[in-house]
Amino acid sequence: MSAKLMRIEEVIAHIPDGAKLAISGNMEMSPMALIRAIVRAQRRDLYVVCTGAAAVNADLLIGAGAVSTVEFSQISMGEFGFALNFRRSFEQRAIVGLEHACPTLTAAIGAGASGIPFTPVRGLIGTDYMTIRRDFHIIPNPYAPAEHIAVVPAIRPHVAIFHGYKADTLGNVVAHPAQNNRLLAQASVKTFASVEEIVSPEQLQKEQGAFISSMFISGVVQVPGGALPTSCPGYYDLDVDAILAYMEAAASQSTWDVYLEGLRREGV
């Protein structure tokens, strides 16, 4: 396990400025300990891919000035309202936003995992996605040329990060079954997971959830509470007070700057 079990600082060293970074999670199972470490390392010009509907995970990176481009289907704080840093940065054109429908995002990651350059997706022709995404194209169906179909480019991140429940001493991980972390790990050049616990291979085989082979995992970090303030089902709930404090801080640039400085000082 010595090659797989890592410290957070070692993981962050694999995420340079300008990397295409995929992040998993939303208001549950976001890899927040890793994301805070990225903020404290003051990474810049990241191309962030949000797998699924993102939340505080993406909003924090954007608010910290770490992101130049974000590829997403949705970024919001759920019942707490808008993702305010994302909205402010997008309105000020401080970041480039590449919007997806949920099926196109999943299909694009699947294409990356399969090693193909693009993939067909139904339901796009006639929608505004074909206008706002100039890299989405319409081609004839080679098996029925009278039919046309939209194709979207593959997504192959340089690095992916996610939070799982447990890993074993071989580097296998069990994660949330409703998230596409296995597919994401297959699509990415490197994948790192934070987990609540490290257990034996025999124990991990008994766990419920999505099993992700160590073949696709570059490193594992044991971080109890590593998803906070988002929830980790079976371990802890969403930290409502922390999210409310976050929303209050993100309401204006001045209050956000104070919050961000405090977050950075925590790592000193």
N, C-alpha and C positions, 0 to 999 in steps of 0.2 A: 504493500500500500504506500510505501515511501514515495513512489513516483507520482501517485495520484492525490494523496492527502497533502493539502497545501495551506499556506497562510493567505489571508486576504491580500496582503501586499504583493505576494507572488502572482496572484490572479490579475491584479490591476496592472502589473508589469506587462501582461500580454494584451493590454488594451491601449494602444498608443493613440496619440492625437490623429484624427482623420480616419479612424477605423470604422468599418461598417459593423455596428453593434446591434444585435438582436436582443430584446428584453422580453421576458415572459411575465405573466401575472397581471392583475388589476387591483381591485380592492381586497383581493385575497391572493396569497402565494406570490407576491412580488419579491424579487431578490433585493430587498431594501438595504441590507447591510453592505452588499456589494455596490449598490448604486451610490450610497453615501460615501463609500471609499473612493469611487470615481470622482465625485464632487470634490472631496478633500484633496485629491491628487491634481485637481484643476485641469482635467483633460479638456481639450478644445476640438472643435470642428468634427465632432462625431456625426456619422450618418446612422441615425437610430431607426431600427425596424421594430415596430410594436406588433407582436404576435397576438392577435385577438384584440379585444377592447381594453386599451391601456388606461391607466389612472395616475395615481401619485408617482408611480415609478417613472413614467415619461415626463410628467409635469415638473418633477424635481430636477431632472437632468436639464430640461429646457430652461427652467428658471435660474439654474446655476451658470448658464452661458456655455454649457458643454456641447450643445447641439447646433449644427448648421443645417441639417436636413433631417426630416422625420417622415417615415413612410408608415401609414396608419390606416385603420378602418374607423376607429373611434378613440378619442381621448377625453374622458370626463371623470368627475369625482363621484359618479353614481348619485345616490340620494343627497349628497352634500352639495351638488351643483356643478357649475362649470369648472374645468381645469384652468385656473386663472392665469398661470404663467404661460401655458400653451396659447391661450386665447390672446393674451397681451402681445406675446412675441409674434404670433401669426398676423395680428392686425397691424403691427408695426413693420411687418415684412422683415423681421430680424432672422427668421428661419424660412427655409423652403419646405413646403408641405406637399407630399405625394399621397393623395387620398385613394383608398381602396374600398370596394365592397368587401364584406367578410369572405365570400367565396373566392374572390380574386386573390386575396392575401394568402389564404390557405393553399390555393392552387399554385401560387408562385413559389411558396416555400416547398411544396411537394415537388415542383419541377427542379428546384435547387437540390433537393435530396436525391432526385433521380439522375442528376447530372445532365439534364437537357436544357436548352437555352430558353425555351418558352413553352407555354401550355395553353390549350383552348379552354375558354370559359363561356358557358351559355348565359344569356340574360343581360348582356351588356349592350348589344346593338340597339340603338335608339335612345340610349340614356346619355346623360351629361358626362359620364365617365369617359366616353369616347372623345369628348372635347377637352376636358381638363387634364386627361392623361394622354399626352401625345405619344407616349411609348406603348399604348394599347393600339393594336392594329386589327383590321378586318381582312381576312383571307378567304379564298374559296375552300370549301371542304374538298380535299383531294379525292375523297371517295364518293362524293356527290357534288360535282362542281356547280350545280345550280344553287346550292345552299352556301351561305356565307357564315363565318363564325369569327368571334373575337379571340385574339390571342394576347396573352400578357407575358412580360419577361420574367424569367426565373429570379428568385432571390437566393443568394448564397452569401450569408454574412461571414465576415472575417472571424467574429467572435460572437458567441451566444451565452447569455447567463440566465439561470432560472433558480427558483428555490424549490427543493424537494423535501420530502418527509425524512427519509433515511437513506444512507448509503452503506454498503458493506466494505470490508477490508480489501476487496478487489477493485473497488471503484464503480460498481454497479449502483444505480440509484432507483428509488421508488418515489414517484411524484404524483401530483394531482391527475386523476384520470380524465378530467374534462379539459385539460390543457394539452396543446400539441407539442409537448416538450421532446418527445421521442423523434418526431418528424423534424423539429427544429434542430436537434442535435445531429441528425443525419445530414441536414442541409448545410450546416456551418463548418467552417474549417477547424475551429476550436470551440469547445463547449465546456463551461465551468458551472458547477452547481454548488449552492450553499444548502446545507441540510441541518435538520434538528439533531440527528443522532447518527453515530457510526455503530454498526452492528456486524455480527458475523454473517457470512454468506448464507448459512443455514437459517438464521433468523430472518434475513431479508426475503428469502424465498416464501416465507409464510405471510408476508405483508400484502395488504390489499392496495391497489393503485396501479399506475402505469410503470412498468419495469423498463428501465433504460440501460442497455448494456454498456459496460465500461469501454467497449470498443469505440463508442461515440463520445466518451467523456474524457476531456483533457485533464481535469482536476476537480477535486471536491474539497470544500471548506466546511468544517463543522462550526456552525454559528447558531446556537440555541437562540430563538427569538429573531432569527435572521430575516423574517418577513415583516416584522413590526415597522410601522403601525398598521399594515394590512394584516389580515387574519391568516391563520394556518389551521385549517379544520382538524380537530382532534388534539390540538396543542393549545391554541389561544384564539380569542376573538379579536375582531377589529378594535383598535384602540381609538374609541370615539373622541376622547378628549384631545389626543394628539392630532387627529385629523381636523378637529375644529380649530385648534391653535394654528395648524398649517393653513387652513382656509383664511383665517383672520390675517395672518402674515402675508399671504399672497394677494390680498385685496388691493394693495398699492405697491409701487416699486420701492418706496421709502421703507415701509414696514418689512417688505421682503428682503431688502438688503440687510437689515438688522438680523432677521431670522437666519439668513444664509451665513452671515459672519459668525453667529453662534454655533451653527452646525459645523463649520470649518474648524472652529476653536476646540470643539469636542474631541477632535482627533489629534490635537497637539500634545 
